[in-house]
Amino acid sequence: MTGVHHIGVVGGGAWGTALACLARRAGRRVTLWSRDPAISTAIAQQRANPVYLPGLALDAGIEAAPDLASLGDCDAVLLACPAQAVRVVAAKLPGSSPVVICAKGIEAASGLLMPEVLAEVVPGRPIAMLSGPSFAEESVQGLPTAVSIATADAGLGRDLASALAAGAFRPYWTDDITGVSLGGAVKNVLAIAAGIVEGRGLGHNASAALVTRGFAEMARLGLAMGARLETLTGLSGLGDLVLTCNGPLSRNRSLGVALGKGTSLARHMEGKRQVVEGEATAPAVLARASKLDIEMPICAAVDAILHRGAALDEAIRALLARPLRREGA
């Protein structure tokens, strides 16, 4: 029997809610905190999250935490807030139990991966990273889903996997924290590019090329940062990239589709409460790559379109005009 009996979840968005449901199905006591108390109450009392998972019935027994201090006695805390909020929220976490980061991104201000942020904010506290191809809606519906859990402590990885495994939800553990963290961040940027290809009507050939060459960019940066190729070609790298670039539920891909059809970033985001992580991650990825002298032309094109006023067709032409090179280089 795993030593993780009581799980705290920080974040009442779609993924935080889904993880709370999965932990309940695995037989764990689950306490969820959301910055919006109404969402926590709806999840606990009405078995619903009308804001982020409308129309889906949630698992019974999820407890609503009145504040973050209520999570102090949890055996593990799943941190499912947006990536750019991880530093602030992590600094307020009580207790000393392991923190499992469930946010996919790179901190814009520092260029740090999420586990690196946690290491600064809560030094000495056990840290794990959960990532992989996992749309929240499908996970709540009980559809087959597999993810990676990365932590330096193999025993903790096994305990966390056992604590969350339920039905069709299968976690695999690894000690490659860099690979799991980076894959989940870069794929969001590439998914925006994939959406642009779709929205611009560039065809299936272009879509396949985009995903393949995008993965090459992810792998170059990951290997330079010390990640393992087996991780980058696994669930949290290639697996998540394929899902996010092709799945209609992807917020990053949806943004790209809108941009490809001529909608501005500001207009697309009007009235939306969910974060599109790839927007803030794009310049952070490039900053990290620049320090290591790694070329990432697709990510650079996305950043130029989002933040530097580049015209879509001009950015696409620039990519197609790059010098020919040997594949794999």
Order of alpha helices (4+ residues) and beta strands (2+ residues): beta-alpha-beta-alpha-beta-beta-alpha-beta-alpha-beta-alpha-beta-alpha-beta-alpha-alpha-alpha-alpha-alpha-alpha-alpha-alpha-alpha
